[in-house]
């Protein structure tokens, strides 16, 4: 045991006493059979719902309106009669959802804004927090990675020097090199540090940007075991560039602060749902609904996370041997609307336009779209497009928009007009 491992485990013992209990439990169910996982999930779901029914007034009302008492006549059919909720509900009814601190030994204050722009604050109890970290650790273990291994982290975009200093101290304890700005100079400064990195994680767009700088040194990265993208969509053409530069593809961790680690990609390339902690549904429109079965201090039940997903067929067997259900694809955010002269279109339309061009023509095009007025869409590019590419984009766009949207092209130096995660569509229309 080296000093880094000792430092990490001593810190974890103090902050998250139940971390390694959860981690060992998750390892014990890692290769459980499908029936065993179903039984475990139903048992945990019922226990969680009974607690929420008795201790979270707002959630109790939701269940009563559905004619559902989880302690009397529990079934998945009745559970699914509870009306789904969105982030705006968690914000508006925050105090009525929250469970009293007297039930828990320790709670952490959390904040999440996400792409919706709505700021959500809530209390996450130690058991919930530890499970979330343990779920991440289990995913790391699939690639032979330890949380105390040296890593490069694209996250924490912050200009406040006091907060930066606090994060620097935290990062020292977890052996992390965090990037606070994403300029080309800063990215190139990572050349030497990359040689010692065991894993890279963070915004997938920034991992891609780093790879594009021509850091073709996959042969000189003997320690690198995992590249993990989170919070942003991983586009197909990202993988080509990243694999060429670093010798590995970007694997996906899917989750949210309030929903927990929902799924983690295995070495075979499939995103396995953390069924020991979350119950995942897909509604009739393809949108994900999440129930976090560890969120006792702030019960998250049938929550619309805001993503459109595709679940793999239930009979699909992953070559890795795990039986956990699989999310085949997170296709993107729902709810963001492109406004035409006469109709409205989901912003996911942009994803399909450029995906079609990539798979049909083999052209990888980085883009960001903005809309300031009805019927007009500005698509921004980092490179100057030739007439052939412009025609291809207009041709694909016409399939979806017909003549309802006027498209203009614009070349820019950067897509990062705002801090935090990169968004492929920004609307300034109310």
N, C-alpha and C positions, 0 to 999 in steps of 0.2 A: 504494500500500500504506500504510494508516494504522498508527498506533502500536499499536493493539489487535491487528491482524493480525501485525505484526512480533513483538510480545510472545508471542502464541500460538504462532507457528511456531518461534520460538527455543526456547521451552519444550518443544514437541513434539519438536524435533530432539534435545534432550538426553535427554528421558525415553523417547521412542518413535522411535528412529532409522529404523525401517522403515515408519512410519506412511504417509508420502506415496507410497511404492512400492506399498503395498497399496491405497491410495485410487485411484491411477491405474490399477492393474490391475483394480479393481472397476468403474471407469468404462468401461474397454475391453470388459468383458463385460456391461455393463448391458443392451444390446440384442442379445446373442448369440442365435442360433437355438437351438431346443430340442435338436437333435442335438449342437450344440457344447457346450451346457451339460451334457448327459449324458456326453459323452466327458471333459470336464474334471473332472466330479465323480467318475467312476469311477477316473480316473487319480490324483486326490488321495486318494480313499478307500483305494485299494490301497497307495499310498506310506505313508500314515499307519498303516494296519494292520500293515504290515511292520515299521515302527519300533516300534510298541507290542508286537508279538510278540517282538521281539528285546530290548526294554529295559524292559518293564513286566511283572514276573513274574506278577502276579495276572491281568492281561489275557491273557498268554500261556497260562496254564492254562485260562482260559475258552475260548479258541480251540481248544486241544488237545482239550478235552472235547467240542467240537462237531465234531471231526475236520477242522479247518480250518487250513490253513497258507497265509496270503495270498500268500506269495512263490512257491508251487508251482502251485496250481490255483485261481486267484481267480475267484469269481463271486458275484453278489448272492444267489443261491439259497443258497450255502454260508455266506455272511456272515450271512444271516438265521437260521441254525441256532444262532448264539451266543445263549445265554440273556440276556434283558434284565436290567438291574439297576436298583436304586432308590437313593435318597439314603442310606439306612441302610448300603448296601454301600460307598459312597464314604467314609462315616465310619468304618465298622468296619475296612476293609482299606486305609486311607489310605496307609500307608507302603509297602505292597506294590504299590500302583498308581503311586505317585509315581516319576518318572524322575530320575536323578541330575543335579544342577546342572551337572556338568562338560560336558554337551551344549549348554549355553546360555550366551550372553554375559551375559544379565541375566534375573533372575526377580523377580516381584512376589508378595508374600504376600497371599493373599485369604481372605476369610471370608464365608460365606453361611449364613444360618439359614432364611430364607424362612418360609412359612406352616406348614411341617412342624414347626418348632421345633427341628429337629436342626441343630446347629452344624457346618458343614463348613469346614475350613481346607485350603488347597491352594496350590501354587506355580504361578503362571501366567507362562510365559516371554514375553519381550518380543515375539516374533513373533506369538504368539497374542493378546496384549494389544493390539498395534498393529492387527492385522486387525479385532478387535472394534470398536475406535474408528473404523477406516476404514469399516466396514460401516454404522456409525451416521452418519458423515459423508456417505456416499453417499445415504442416506435423506434427510438434511437438504437435500442438493443438489437433490433432486426438487422442493423447495419454494422454491428460491432462498435457502436459509439457510446461513450460514457458522457454524462452531462458536465463533468469536470475537465474533459479534454479541451485543448485549445481550439477556439473557434472564432470566426469572423461573422459579425452580426450587422446586417443592414436594417437598422431600426432606430427609434429614439431620436427623430429629427427635432432638435431643440436648440434654441439660440440663447436661452437663459443660462448664464455661467454657473449659478448656484446649482441648478438642476443637473447641468452637465457634470459638475464635480461629484454630486451625489451618485450619478449613474456610473462615473468612472470608478468610484470606490466599490460599488456593487459588481461591476464588471470584473474588477480585479479578483474578487472572491470566487467568481465562476469562470475565471480564465478566458475572458471574452474580450475581443477587440471590436468595439462598436464604432460604426461610421456615423458621424454626426452631420456631415455634408457630403454631397455626392458629385462634387466637381471632378473633372478629369484628372486634375493634379492629385486629389485625395485618393482616387481609385488607383492611380499608378503607383502611389506610395505603398500599396499593399503587396507589391511584387515579392519582397523579402519575407513578409509575414505569411504569405500563402504557402510557402515551403513547409511551414510547421503546422499549418491548420489541419485538424482532423475532420472538421466539418464547417460548412458555410451555411448560413441560414438568414432568412429575412425576406424583404420585398423581392419578388421574382423579377420585376422589371429592373432592379438595380443589379442583381446578379447577372442578368443579361447584358446590361450596360457595361459592367466590368469585363465580361467575356468579349465584348465587341472591341475592346481596346487593343486587341491583338496579343493578349497575354497567353499565347499558345505555348503552354508549358506543362501539359498533362504528363509528360515524361519526367518532370522534376517535382512532382507532388506525391511523394511516396506515402505520406501520412493521410491523405484525403480519402475519407470513407463515405461521406454523405454530403449532398447539396440539397438543402430543403427550402422550398418556397412556401410562403404563407401569406394570407391576407389579400393577395392579388391573384388574378387569373394567370395561369401559366400557358401562354400561347404556344402552338406547335413549333413555330420557327425559333422560339427561344431555345428549345432543346437542341437544335442543330448547332447553334453557335456555342452554347455552354458546353456541350459534349466535346466539341472540337478543341475548345480552350482548356478544359479541365479534365477531360477524360471520363466524365460522369454526367448523367442527365439530372435535371432537377426533379426531386420527388416532392410530393404534396402532403402537407398537413392541413386539414380542413377543420375549422372551428371558429369560435367567437368567444369573447370574454364572458358573456352571460350564458352561452350555450355549452361551453367547454370544448374539449377535443372531440370532435364528431367522428373524424376518420383519419387514418394515417396510411400512407402508401407503403406497401411491402416491396421487397426486392424484385418481385415478379411484375411490379407495375400496377397493382390493383389497390384501390383505397378501401381498406377494411373499416367498417363502422365499429366504434368502441361501444359494443352492445352491453358491456357490463355497467356503463355509466349513462348512456343516452338511448332513448327510444325514438327512432326516426320513422317518419311517415312521408309519403309523397301524395299531395292532393291531386284533384282532377286536372289542375292546370300545370302539373309538374313541379310545383313549388314545395320546398322542403318544410316540414313541421318537426320541431325538436322538443322533446321532453327531457330535461336534464334531471336524472333520478338522484343526483347527489346535491342538488341545489336546495337543501333544507332551509337555509337562512333566507332565501329569496326564491321561492318555488317558481320554476320556469316550466309551464305546462302547455303543450301544443302551441308552440311559439313559431310564428312565421319569421324565419331568419332573413328572408328577402332574396333567397337564391333559387334559381331554377336548376333542377338536378335530373340526372338519369340514373335509376337503380339498375344494377345488373340482374339478369334473370336469376330467380331463386335456385335454379338447378345448376348454375354455373359453379364449377369447382376450381379454385385457384391452385396453381401448381405449388404454391408455398405450403399448402396443407392446412391453412386456417379456414375455419368454417364461418367466420363472421361475415355478415352480409356486406355487399360491395356497392359503393357509389361509383358507377362507371364514368360519370362526368359531371362536373359542376359547370353548367353552360353559361352562367353569369347572373348578374343582378336583375331582379324584376322590379317593376314599379317606376323605373325611369322612362319617361315618355318623350319621344320625338314628335313634335307637333307639325303636321302638314297644313296645307291650305284648307283641306276639307276633312282629313282624317288624322288619327293619332297612331303611332307605331311604337312598339317596345324598343328600347335602346339595344336589346339583344340582336336586333336586325343588323346592326353594324358588325357584330361578331360573325354572323353568318356570311355577310358580304365578303369580308376579308378572309374568312376560313375557306370559302369556295374558291377564291382566287389562288390561295396557297395550295390547295389540294388539286385543283384542276389545271393550274398553269405553273405551279412550282415557284410562285413569286411570294416572297416574304416582305410584307410592307408594314412598318410601324406607323401607327396613326393615333390621333386623338381628335374627337369631334366636339364642337361646341355649337350651341344654338342660342342666339340672342333675340330672334324674332320668328314669328310664325311662318312656316313654309320655306325657311331658309336654313341650311345646314352648312357650317364651315368645317371642312376636314383638314386637319393640320398634319404636316409631315416634317420629318427631320431632314430628309433628302429632297432634292429637286426631282420631281417626277417628269418623265418623258411623256410624250403624247400617247404612247401605247399603253402605259400604266393608267393614265387618266381615263382613257377610253374604256379600259377593262373595268375600272371602278364605276364609271357612269353606267356601263352596260349591266353590271350586277345590281347596282342601286335601282335601276329602272324596273327590274324584275319585282322588287319589293315595294318601291314607292310609286311606280308609274311616273306621272308628271306632277305629283302632289308635293314634291320636295325639290327645291332648287339647291343644287350643290355647288359650293365654291371651294377651291383648293388654296392652301396657304402653307408656305414653308416657314418653319420656326427653328430657333436654336435649341429649345428645350420644351418638353411637355410639362415640366414640374412648375406650374404657376402657383401651386399651393403646397403646403407642407404635408407630409404623411404619404399615404398610399397613392399610387398612380391610378387615375380614372380614365377610361377610354371615352366617356361621354360626360360632358358638363353642360347643364341647362341653366340659363339665366331667365327662363320664362316662368312666371308664377304658376 
